[in-house]
Amino acid sequence: MSSLDTFAAQKLASLDAKHLRRTLVDTAREDGIWLVRGGRRLLSFSCNDYLNFTQNSAVQEAAIAAIRAHGVGAGASRLVTGNHPLFAVLETKLAKLKDTEAACVFGSGYLANLGIVSGLVGRNDLVLVDELSHSCILAGAALSGGKLLAFRHNDVAHAEELLKAHRGSHRHVLIATDGVFSMDGDLAPLHELAALARAYDAWLLSDDAHGIGVVGGGRGSSFVQGRKADVDLQMGTLSKAIGGCGGYLCASQPVIDLIKTRARTLVYSTGLPPASVAGAIAAIDLIERDPNHAAKPLRKAKGFTARLGLPEAQSPIVPIIIGDTEETLKASRMLEDEGFLVAAIRPPTVAPGTSRLRITFTAAHPDAEIERLASIIGERILKRPL
């Protein structure tokens, strides 16, 4: 074996010993909730397709029509020849949905945060992040060369302590947080963080990957209190509730103009395929047209938590924290035996000792199956017979 092969084999053996090795499993999705894995048909509670738009006929037809009109791929970076006409339509719709002046679409949510943070932050600047923020925010901060500090999860007072101590020694400050936290399902205190940002002349970025389409009347986490939080940079993805792929930033016109000329992940990446853009346009139209459908995933999650006596769900994501990694894997396998796919989430995605089942709800999940899942989890995992 070469030294590279030896290195890889040793790393894999170490991960195996800790039950932390990841493997890819072929999974054929039949519709928005049912899939086939390992020859078995399972009901998935592990997908982020909250509104089941990946299988929606209107979204699919829009994507197919775009391929016929514009081709399979964009063909180049958006700044070269890859800026097909559909981008302007989607960016206008995103800006309207998020109540901003303009928007910019990226190839993915991860690419968006890499480009946004590194495009706005420099070496003399500070990035202040919630400790549970998504990995792409941390990666963007590292790429920027700015100083990175983390505040305790959703602790606005701690964020202010750090600002008092460090604001004066940095040119600019970016406060970054998830709007809906992907592993816990709770919401960021965006109104309070926005007020803090204004008090200290900082910029606020919220990652709304798991909020758009399903909270705040479908408009996302900046709108959950019935009034818009003053978030400078509303970022998100097109790959969860929107049902396709891609990322976006909604902000003021000057900021978007700067991002389009400065964000390396936009400048040096091939544009998003026309089908993905057209599908997102159709999905946003559906969200605006039918807010009752957009409300279903959260309503089903709330019913699940009420049945189990858990804290009320704030989003379609509900964690069942088990702690031990091996026990979490066993619980996931037990649920698979019962016909459910509920993924086990392990470190480093979550902190050591907090391995969990991450349950996600969609508009199409049958209420009877949600009740059956709750009964099994209550009796066999939480030891609370219902």
C-alpha positions in Angstrom: 0.0 0.0 0.0 1.1 3.6 -0.7 1.4 6.0 2.2 -1.8 7.6 1.0 -3.7 4.3 1.1 -2.2 3.5 4.5 -3.3 6.9 5.8 -6.9 6.4 4.5 -7.1 2.8 5.8 -6.0 3.9 9.3 -8.5 6.8 9.4 -11.3 4.5 8.3 -10.4 2.0 11.0 -10.5 4.7 13.6 -13.9 5.9 12.4 -15.2 2.3 12.4 -14.2 1.8 16.0 -16.2 4.9 17.0 -19.2 4.1 14.8 -18.6 7.3 12.9 -17.8 6.0 9.4 -20.2 7.2 6.7 -21.2 5.2 3.6 -23.4 6.1 0.6 -26.5 4.0 0.2 -28.4 3.8 -3.1 -31.9 5.2 -2.5 -34.6 5.4 -5.1 -37.3 8.0 -4.2 -40.7 7.0 -5.5 -42.5 10.2 -4.5 -42.2 12.9 -1.9 -42.2 10.5 1.1 -41.7 6.8 0.0 -38.4 5.4 -1.2 -36.7 2.1 -1.8 -33.5 1.2 -0.1 -31.8 -2.2 0.2 -34.8 -3.7 -1.6 -37.3 -2.4 1.0 -39.9 0.2 0.6 -39.7 2.7 3.5 -41.5 5.8 4.6 -38.9 8.5 4.9 -38.8 11.0 7.8 -35.3 12.0 6.8 -35.7 14.2 3.8 -35.7 18.0 3.6 -38.2 18.0 0.7 -40.7 19.6 3.1 -43.3 20.5 0.5 -42.7 17.5 -1.7 -41.9 19.7 -4.6 -39.3 17.4 -6.0 -42.1 15.3 -7.3 -44.6 18.0 -8.0 -45.9 17.9 -11.5 -45.9 21.7 -12.1 -42.3 22.0 -10.9 -41.3 19.0 -13.0 -43.0 20.4 -16.1 -41.3 23.8 -15.6 -37.9 22.1 -15.4 -38.5 19.9 -18.5 -39.6 23.0 -20.5 -36.5 24.9 -19.5 -34.3 22.0 -20.7 -36.0 22.1 -24.0 -35.7 25.8 -24.3 -32.2 26.4 -22.8 -30.4 23.1 -22.7 -29.3 20.8 -19.8 -26.5 23.1 -18.4 -25.7 26.8 -18.3 -22.5 26.2 -20.2 -20.3 28.8 -18.3 -20.0 31.0 -15.4 -22.9 33.5 -15.0 -20.4 36.4 -15.7 -19.4 34.8 -19.0 -22.3 33.3 -21.0 -24.1 31.2 -18.3 -26.5 33.9 -17.2 -29.6 32.4 -19.0 -32.8 34.6 -18.8 -34.4 32.5 -16.1 -32.0 33.9 -13.5 -33.6 37.4 -13.6 -37.1 35.9 -13.1 -36.0 33.8 -10.1 -34.0 36.6 -8.5 -37.0 39.0 -8.8 -39.3 36.5 -7.2 -36.9 35.8 -4.4 -36.4 39.5 -3.6 -40.2 39.9 -3.6 -40.7 36.9 -1.3 -38.0 38.2 1.1 -39.0 41.8 0.8 -35.6 43.0 -0.4 -34.4 45.1 -3.3 -32.5 42.4 -5.1 -31.3 38.8 -5.0 -28.4 36.7 -6.3 -28.6 32.9 -7.1 -25.6 30.6 -6.5 -24.9 26.9 -7.4 -25.7 25.7 -3.9 -26.4 27.0 -0.4 -22.9 26.0 0.7 -21.4 27.9 -2.2 -23.5 30.9 -1.3 -22.2 31.2 2.2 -18.6 30.6 1.1 -19.0 33.4 -1.4 -21.0 35.8 0.7 -18.9 35.7 3.9 -15.5 35.7 2.1 -16.8 38.4 -0.3 -17.8 40.8 2.4 -15.3 40.1 5.2 -11.6 40.8 5.2 -8.6 40.2 7.4 -9.3 43.2 9.7 -12.9 42.1 10.3 -14.7 40.0 12.8 -17.2 37.2 12.1 -19.4 36.4 15.2 -21.3 33.2 14.8 -23.8 31.2 16.7 -22.0 28.1 17.9 -24.5 25.8 16.1 -24.3 27.6 12.8 -24.0 25.4 9.7 -20.5 24.3 8.6 -20.6 26.5 5.4 -20.8 29.7 7.5 -17.7 28.6 9.4 -16.0 27.6 6.2 -16.8 31.0 4.7 -15.4 32.7 7.7 -12.2 30.7 7.5 -11.8 31.6 3.8 -12.3 35.3 4.5 -9.3 35.5 6.8 -11.3 37.4 9.4 -11.3 36.7 13.1 -13.9 34.1 14.0 -15.7 34.1 17.4 -18.6 31.9 18.5 -21.4 32.9 20.9 -23.5 30.4 22.9 -26.4 29.1 21.0 -29.2 31.7 20.7 -27.6 33.7 23.6 -28.0 37.3 22.5 -26.4 38.5 25.8 -23.3 36.5 25.2 -23.1 37.9 21.6 -23.3 41.4 23.1 -20.5 40.6 25.6 -18.2 39.6 22.7 -19.2 42.7 20.7 -18.3 44.9 23.7 -15.0 43.3 24.0 -14.0 43.1 20.4 -16.0 45.5 18.2 -13.6 48.4 18.7 -10.6 46.6 17.3 -12.3 45.5 14.0 -13.2 47.5 10.9 -16.4 45.5 10.2 -18.4 42.9 12.0 -20.6 40.2 10.5 -23.0 38.4 12.9 -24.1 35.1 11.3 -26.6 32.5 12.4 -29.0 29.8 11.0 -32.6 31.0 10.9 -33.8 27.5 11.5 -31.1 25.3 13.0 -30.8 22.1 10.9 -30.1 19.6 13.7 -32.3 21.0 16.5 -35.2 22.6 14.5 -35.3 25.7 16.7 -35.4 29.3 15.5 -32.8 32.1 15.9 -33.9 35.2 17.8 -33.5 37.3 14.6 -35.3 40.4 15.9 -33.1 40.6 18.9 -29.9 39.9 16.9 -31.0 42.5 14.4 -31.3 45.1 17.2 -27.9 44.1 18.5 -26.4 44.5 15.0 -27.8 48.0 14.7 -26.5 49.0 18.1 -22.9 47.9 17.3 -22.9 48.8 13.5 -22.6 45.1 12.6 -24.1 43.3 9.6 -26.6 40.4 10.2 -26.6 37.2 8.0 -29.3 34.5 8.5 -29.1 31.2 6.8 -32.7 30.3 6.0 -32.1 26.9 4.3 -34.7 25.2 6.5 -37.0 28.2 6.9 -38.0 29.3 3.4 -41.3 27.8 2.3 -42.3 26.4 5.7 -42.2 29.0 8.5 -43.2 32.7 8.5 -46.1 32.1 6.1 -43.6 30.5 3.7 -41.4 33.6 3.6 -38.9 32.1 6.1 -37.5 32.7 9.5 -37.2 36.5 9.2 -41.0 36.7 9.1 -42.1 34.3 11.9 -43.2 37.0 14.4 -45.6 38.5 11.9 -43.2 41.4 11.0 -40.0 41.2 9.1 -36.8 41.1 11.1 -34.2 43.7 10.0 -31.8 41.1 8.5 -29.2 42.6 6.1 -28.3 39.4 4.4 -31.1 36.8 4.0 -29.4 33.7 2.6 -30.9 30.3 1.9 -31.1 27.3 -0.4 -33.4 26.1 -3.2 -32.8 22.5 -2.3 -35.1 21.9 0.7 -38.7 23.1 0.6 -38.1 24.6 -2.9 -37.3 21.1 -4.1 -34.4 21.5 -6.5 -30.8 22.8 -5.9 -29.1 26.1 -5.6 -28.6 28.9 -3.1 -29.4 32.5 -2.9 -28.8 35.8 -1.2 -31.5 38.5 -0.8 -30.2 41.9 0.2 -30.0 45.6 -0.9 -29.2 46.4 -4.5 -25.7 47.7 -3.7 -24.8 44.6 -1.7 -26.1 42.2 -4.5 -24.2 44.2 -7.1 -21.0 43.8 -5.1 -21.6 40.1 -4.5 -22.1 39.5 -8.2 -18.7 40.9 -8.9 -16.8 39.8 -5.7 -18.1 36.4 -4.6 -15.6 33.8 -5.9 -18.1 31.0 -5.7 -20.2 32.8 -8.2 -17.5 34.3 -10.4 -15.6 31.1 -10.9 -18.5 28.6 -10.9 -20.7 27.4 -13.8 -24.2 28.8 -13.5 -27.0 26.8 -12.1 -28.7 24.6 -14.8 -31.9 26.1 -16.4 -34.0 23.3 -15.2 -33.1 24.0 -11.5 -33.9 27.7 -11.9 -37.2 27.1 -13.7 -38.2 24.5 -11.1 -37.5 27.0 -8.3 -39.6 29.7 -10.0 -42.5 27.2 -10.2 -42.1 26.2 -6.5 -42.1 29.8 -5.3 -45.3 30.5 -7.3 -46.9 27.5 -5.5 -45.8 28.7 -2.1 -47.3 32.1 -2.7 -50.5 30.7 -4.2 -51.2 28.1 -1.4 -50.0 29.2 2.1 -52.0 26.4 3.7 -49.9 23.8 1.9 -46.7 25.6 3.1 -48.1 25.4 6.7 -48.6 21.6 6.7 -45.1 20.4 7.6 -44.9 22.5 10.8 -48.5 21.6 11.7 -47.6 17.9 11.5 -44.4 18.4 13.5 -46.3 20.1 16.2 -48.8 17.2 16.3 -45.9 14.8 16.7 -44.3 16.7 19.6 -47.6 17.1 21.4 -48.3 13.4 21.2 -44.9 12.6 22.7 -44.9 15.4 25.3 -41.9 17.1 23.7 -41.3 20.9 23.5 -43.5 22.2 20.7 -41.9 22.1 17.3 -40.8 25.4 15.9 -40.1 24.0 12.4 -40.5 20.7 10.5 -37.4 19.4 12.2 -37.7 17.4 15.5 -34.6 15.9 17.1 -34.8 12.9 19.4 -31.5 13.1 21.3 -30.2 9.7 22.5 -26.6 10.6 23.2 -24.6 7.4 22.6 -23.7 6.9 19.0 -24.1 3.1 18.9 -27.5 3.3 20.6 -28.6 5.9 18.1 -27.7 3.7 15.2 -29.6 0.8 16.9 -32.7 3.0 17.2 -32.4 4.0 13.6 -32.2 0.3 12.5 -35.1 -0.6 14.7 -37.3 2.1 13.0 -36.2 0.8 9.6 -37.4 -2.7 10.7 -40.8 -1.0 11.3 -40.8 0.5 7.8 -39.5 4.0 8.6 -36.3 5.7 7.5 -35.1 8.0 10.3 -31.4 8.8 9.9 -29.0 8.7 12.9 -27.0 11.9 13.2 -23.6 11.5 14.7 -20.5 13.6 15.4 -19.0 15.7 13.9 -22.3 16.8 12.5 -23.5 17.2 16.2 -21.4 17.5 19.4 -20.1 14.4 21.0 -22.6 12.9 23.4 -25.6 14.3 21.5 -26.2 11.8 18.7 -29.8 11.8 17.7 -32.6 10.8 15.4 -33.4 13.8 13.2 -37.1 13.6 12.2 -38.3 15.8 9.4 -42.0 16.2 8.4 -43.4 17.0 5.0 -46.8 18.1 3.8 -47.6 14.7 2.4 -46.9 12.5 5.5 -50.1 10.6 6.5 -51.3 11.5 10.0 -51.8 7.8 10.8 -48.2 7.0 10.0 -47.0 10.0 12.1 -49.1 8.6 15.0 -47.5 5.1 14.5 -44.0 6.6 14.5 -44.7 8.6 17.6 -46.1 5.4 19.4 -43.0 3.4 18.5 -40.6 6.1 19.6 -42.5 6.8 22.8 -42.7 3.1 23.8 -39.3 1.8 22.6 -36.9 4.7 22.6 -38.2 7.3 25.1 -39.9 4.6 27.3 -43.1 6.6 27.5 -46.0 4.4 26.5 -48.7 6.5 24.9 
